[in-house]
Amino acid sequence: MNILIIGPSWVGDMVMAQTLFMCLQQRHPGCNIDVLAPDWSRPILQRMPEVRQALSFPLGHGVLDLAARRKIGKQLKGQYDQAILLPNSLKSALTPFFAGIPVRTGWKGEMRYGLLNDLRILDKQRYPLMIERFMALAYSPGAELPKPYPQPSLQIDSAERDSALTEFALQLGDRPVLALCPGAEFGDAKRWPAKHYAEVAEAKIRQGWQVWIFGSKNDHPGGEEIRQFLIPGLREEVYNLAGETSLAQAIDLMSCATAVVSNDSGLMHVAAALNLPLVAVYGSTSPEFTPPLADKVAMVRTGIECSPCFDRTCRYGHYDCLRLLKSERVIAAITELVGTPLSLQEPEN
C-alpha cells in the first residue's frame, strides 16, 4: 500500500506526525509512506524509519498557486492508494485531488467537501491531543486508538554526528552537555528570559558541564545575550550554535546532550524525540494539547491566574508567567531528571 502524507508546516508538528506514521505501519505492515512537505522538514523525515521518502513541496506556507498545485498533483498521479492530510486548510487538499488519489482522508477543516472523499468530523473532546488527531486518521472513523500511544523517535547516524562535532570543534569527553533552546517562533510570550537561562548555564558550568545553545538564525542574538550575562571564564564554556548549524546538524548535535532546557518550541519536540532528559518551560501556552512525548520530561510553569493565555505578546506587558519562573526550579528539575553524571561523582574510597 502506498500512502501520501500532506505534512504540516511546523517543526514540532512534523515530529509529532511520526505517531501517525507508526500507526500506519502497524495497521498496514510494509506500507510505503511518502511525505509531501517543505524542504526544511527533510532532515526530520530522513530520521524516521517509517518514511520511505520526503517529497519536496516548493510552495511557501499560505501560498495558493493553483497551477503549481495542479502540476504537482499530475506528477503524482497513479502512484498512491491513499492520501492523508494533516493540515486542515483548503489549499492542502488540492494536490491530492489533482493527483486523483482514490482515498483522500482528513478532518473537515476549511470547506473541503468534494476534495476529500474520506472526510472526518473532529470531536475535540474525544481527541484533545494533537497526536490523537493525527493518529485517528490511520484508522476507521470512530475506532478506538491503541494504547499506549507511540512516541516519536528520531534515529541518528553516528558518522553524521561525528562530522558535525568536528565541523564546530565541539568536544565531548567526560563533560556533560546542557543543551539550551531559548527561542520560539510563536513570540515573546513563549520565551523564558535570557537572564534565567544564563543562571541555569552558570550553575551547570560550575558543576563541570558545558553548554550548547540551539536555534534558528533569529535566535542567535538571544544566545549571545545569554552568554553576556556570564562572567569571563564561564562565558567561554557556552557555544552559541543558533543559526550556525543546519537543522540536520542541530538534531545530530543535540543527541549528544545530557539534558535539555527548552521553551515550548519545535526543538522541544526534537529533544523529546531524541529521548533526552528534558525540562520544558511553559509561559503563555499549555502542555495539554502538544506536550513533549518522552520518558524523562519535567514541565515547569508558574500557573499564574492569566496563564495560559495563548497570546504571542503579553496583553499586560509584564510577562510574569515567564519572568516569575525562577531558574532554581529548572536547575532542580535537571538534577531530578539526570542526577549527578558519573564523571562528576566523588570517587569511592
Beta strands, then each sheet from edge to edge (+ up, - down):
strand 1: 2-6
strand 2: 32-37
strand 3: 53-56
strand 4: 82-85
strand 5: 103-107
strand 6: 118-120
strand 7: 177-181
strand 8: 210-213
strand 9: 238-240
strand 10: 259-263
strand 11: 278-281
strand 12: 297-300
sheet 1: 3+ 2+ 1+ 4+ 5+ 6+
sheet 2: 9+ 8+ 7+ 10+ 11+ 12+
end
